[in-house]
Amino acid sequence: MRKPANIFLLAIIVGALSAAMIYRHLKTMNMEVEAARAAGQHPVTDVVVARDTISIGTRVSPDSLKVVTWPADALPEGAVHDPQEVVGGIARTTIGKNQPVAKTELIAQGAGLLPLMIDEGMRAMSVKVDSVTGVSGFITPNSHVDVIVAATRGEKNDMRSRVIMQNIRVLATGTIIEQKDEKPVEVPTVTLLVTPEQAETLTLATRYDSVRLALRNYRDEELVQTTGTSAAAMFHDEPPAGPVALASNQDTSGSCVPTGPTVEVFLGEKLVLQPMFDDKKHGWARVEGGGA
């Protein structure tokens, strides 16, 4: 009688163990179903983010990136899943720590940095220079210059010169290759930061091939009102009607009238005429007793 009892007890134990295993399996399956259902409601994906803040103009390296899980329905435009898609690019804006790195926030590898330096609403425009127009190479990036143009105008083709722009920032200096006498030559250039309207003016000015740049002091931001000058204003064919005052370091016992070509100059705050050439060659006509 003891043997059947043992068999019955063993059957109960085996049945209990089987039930426990089935329960555990069903519970596991239920958890997996719930997890899948939850994942279906809030799908996630891998996305590349900045490991630390990436400053504007910084080239993106593998060490500056990491991959994290991100809500798939909240990805910013241009976000990437593979770091290699953005490695080597240059940040056009500051990318915060743990912020997704989007392609729209990067300048492609191999592109220049100059676009980053152009303020919104402004334009970059290059002009050809030489040792004279470029102030002997002293113009460098972040210098400020005035732009002067000389051109002929009017029926008499009178040459005129005028400051057309003031306190213009220099973005860059460089060279371009041009053909001269059937040979390639390097031509220095200066790239200026201008408004669209100034770009139009500068384009017209460069057609005269007589654009000059005047270097400014870094601290001097004053804009000066000028009217320009002309060849007719500089050179006077007719002698002045009356005596002309001399500078204070000249002999003023009588007034002098230049007999040759003259030029207007400022002596202190007074505008006077003076000879263009040495007086020993061209002479002065002294007017005795004519007060200055």
C-alpha positions in Angstrom: 0.0 0.0 0.0 3.0 2.4 0.6 4.1 2.2 -3.1 0.9 3.7 -4.6 0.9 6.4 -2.0 4.5 7.4 -3.0 3.5 7.4 -6.7 0.5 9.6 -5.9 2.7 12.1 -3.9 5.2 12.2 -6.7 2.5 12.9 -9.2 1.3 15.8 -7.1 4.8 17.3 -6.9 5.4 17.0 -10.6 2.1 18.5 -11.3 2.8 21.4 -9.0 6.2 22.0 -10.6 4.7 21.9 -14.1 2.0 24.4 -13.1 4.6 26.7 -11.7 6.7 26.6 -14.8 3.6 27.2 -17.0 2.6 30.2 -14.9 6.1 31.6 -15.0 6.3 31.2 -18.8 2.9 32.8 -19.3 3.8 35.7 -17.0 7.0 36.2 -19.0 5.1 36.2 -22.2 2.6 38.7 -20.8 5.5 41.0 -19.8 6.9 40.8 -23.2 3.6 41.6 -24.8 3.1 44.6 -22.5 6.6 45.8 -23.3 6.0 45.5 -27.0 2.7 47.3 -26.6 4.4 50.2 -24.7 7.2 50.3 -27.3 4.5 50.7 -29.9 3.0 53.7 -28.1 6.4 55.4 -27.6 8.9 54.2 -30.2 12.5 55.1 -29.7 15.6 55.2 -31.9 19.3 55.8 -31.7 20.4 59.4 -32.4 23.8 61.1 -32.4 24.2 63.9 -29.8 27.0 66.2 -28.6 29.0 64.7 -25.8 29.9 68.3 -24.6 29.1 71.7 -26.0 30.3 72.2 -29.6 31.2 75.8 -30.2 30.5 77.6 -33.4 33.2 77.1 -36.0 34.4 73.9 -34.3 35.2 70.9 -36.4 33.2 67.9 -35.2 35.4 64.9 -34.1 34.3 61.4 -33.1 35.2 62.1 -29.5 32.7 65.0 -29.4 29.8 62.7 -30.2 27.9 59.9 -28.6 24.8 57.8 -29.4 21.8 57.8 -27.1 18.2 56.5 -27.2 15.8 59.3 -28.3 12.0 59.4 -28.8 11.5 58.6 -32.5 8.6 61.1 -32.8 10.6 64.0 -31.4 13.7 63.9 -33.6 14.8 67.3 -34.9 15.1 67.8 -38.6 18.4 66.6 -40.0 19.3 64.4 -36.9 21.5 61.4 -37.7 21.9 57.9 -36.4 25.5 57.2 -37.4 28.3 59.5 -36.1 30.2 59.1 -39.3 27.5 61.2 -41.1 28.6 64.3 -39.3 32.3 63.8 -38.3 34.4 66.4 -40.0 31.7 68.9 -40.4 32.0 72.5 -38.9 29.4 73.8 -36.5 27.6 76.8 -38.0 25.9 77.4 -34.6 26.7 76.4 -31.0 25.4 72.9 -30.3 24.6 72.3 -26.6 25.6 69.3 -24.6 23.3 66.2 -25.2 21.6 68.1 -28.0 21.1 66.1 -31.3 23.6 67.0 -33.9 21.7 67.8 -37.1 23.1 68.2 -40.5 21.4 71.5 -40.9 23.6 72.8 -38.1 26.9 71.9 -39.8 28.9 73.1 -42.8 30.0 70.2 -44.9 33.6 68.9 -44.6 35.8 70.8 -47.0 33.7 73.9 -47.1 35.3 77.2 -46.0 34.7 79.2 -42.8 34.0 82.5 -44.4 30.2 82.1 -44.4 30.3 81.9 -40.6 31.9 85.4 -40.5 29.1 87.1 -42.5 26.6 88.8 -40.4 22.9 88.3 -41.2 21.8 90.7 -43.9 25.4 91.5 -45.0 27.5 90.3 -47.9 31.1 89.4 -48.6 32.7 91.0 -51.7 36.3 90.8 -52.9 38.2 93.5 -54.7 41.5 93.2 -56.4 44.4 95.2 -54.9 48.1 95.7 -55.4 50.9 97.1 -53.2 49.4 100.6 -53.6 45.7 100.0 -53.4 46.2 97.4 -50.7 48.3 99.8 -48.5 51.4 97.8 -49.0 50.0 94.7 -47.4 49.2 96.3 -44.1 45.5 95.5 -44.5 44.7 92.3 -42.6 41.5 90.5 -41.5 39.4 92.6 -39.1 41.0 95.8 -40.3 38.7 98.7 -41.2 39.0 100.7 -44.4 37.5 103.5 -46.4 36.8 102.8 -50.1 37.8 105.6 -52.6 37.1 105.5 -56.3 38.4 107.8 -59.1 36.5 108.0 -62.4 35.9 110.4 -65.3 32.5 111.9 -65.6 30.7 114.7 -67.5 31.1 116.0 -71.0 34.6 117.3 -70.2 35.7 113.8 -68.9 36.8 115.5 -65.7 38.5 113.1 -63.3 36.8 112.9 -60.0 37.7 111.1 -56.7 35.4 110.4 -53.8 35.1 108.3 -50.7 32.1 106.0 -51.3 32.3 103.8 -48.2 33.7 104.3 -44.7 34.7 102.1 -41.8 34.2 98.9 -43.8 35.4 95.7 -42.1 37.9 93.4 -43.8 36.8 89.8 -43.6 39.8 88.2 -45.4 42.8 88.7 -47.6 44.0 86.3 -50.3 44.9 85.8 -53.9 43.2 84.8 -57.2 44.8 83.5 -60.3 44.6 85.5 -63.5 46.1 85.3 -67.0 48.6 88.0 -67.8 50.7 87.9 -71.0 49.4 84.3 -71.4 50.9 83.4 -68.0 49.1 82.7 -64.8 49.8 85.3 -62.1 48.6 85.7 -58.5 46.5 88.8 -57.9 46.0 89.9 -54.2 42.4 90.4 -53.1 40.7 91.9 -50.1 37.3 90.7 -49.0 35.0 93.3 -47.5 31.8 93.0 -45.4 29.2 95.2 -47.1 25.5 95.7 -47.3 23.7 94.6 -50.5 23.4 98.3 -51.5 27.1 98.8 -50.9 27.9 95.6 -53.0 26.1 97.3 -55.9 28.1 100.4 -55.5 31.3 98.5 -55.2 30.6 96.5 -58.3 30.2 99.7 -60.3 33.3 101.2 -58.8 35.5 98.3 -59.7 34.6 98.7 -63.3 36.7 101.9 -63.3 39.8 99.9 -62.2 40.7 102.8 -59.8 39.5 101.6 -56.4 41.7 102.5 -53.5 41.5 101.4 -49.9 42.4 103.7 -47.0 43.4 102.0 -43.8 41.7 103.3 -40.6 42.7 103.3 -36.9 41.0 100.5 -35.1 39.5 103.0 -32.6 38.4 105.5 -35.2 34.7 104.8 -36.1 33.8 108.4 -37.1 32.1 108.8 -40.4 33.3 112.0 -42.2 31.1 114.0 -44.6 33.1 114.5 -47.8 32.2 116.0 -51.2 35.0 114.5 -53.2 37.5 116.3 -55.4 38.3 116.7 -59.1 41.2 117.4 -61.3 39.7 120.8 -62.0 39.5 121.5 -58.3 43.2 120.5 -57.7 44.8 122.2 -60.7 44.0 125.8 -61.4 44.9 127.1 -64.9 44.2 130.7 -63.9 46.1 132.5 -61.1 44.1 133.6 -58.1 42.6 137.1 -58.3 44.3 138.3 -55.1 47.2 137.5 -52.9 47.3 134.1 -51.2 48.3 133.7 -47.6 51.4 131.6 -46.9 51.9 129.1 -44.1 53.2 130.6 -40.9 56.7 129.3 -41.5 57.0 131.2 -44.8 58.2 134.8 -45.3 55.1 137.0 -45.0 56.7 140.4 -45.6 54.7 140.5 -48.8 52.0 138.3 -50.4 53.0 135.7 -53.0 51.1 134.5 -56.0 52.2 131.2 -57.5 52.9 131.5 -61.2 52.7 127.8 -62.0 50.2 125.0 -61.4 48.7 125.2 -57.9 46.9 122.9 -55.5 44.5 123.6 -52.7 45.8 122.6 -49.3 44.6 123.1 -45.7 46.9 125.2 -43.5 45.4 124.7 -40.1 41.7 125.3 -40.8 42.2 127.6 -43.8 42.1 126.4 -47.4 44.8 128.1 -49.5 46.5 127.7 -52.9 50.1 126.5 -53.1 52.3 125.7 -56.0 52.5 122.1 -57.0 56.3 122.3 -57.7 59.3 123.7 -56.0 59.3 127.5 -56.1 63.0 127.6 -57.2 61.9 126.0 -60.5 58.7 127.8 -61.1 59.1 130.9 -59.0 56.8 133.1 -57.0 55.5 136.5 -58.0 55.8 138.6 -54.9 53.3 141.3 -54.3 54.9 143.8 -52.0 52.7 145.4 -49.4 49.8 143.0 -50.2 48.6 142.0 -46.7 47.8 138.3 -46.2 
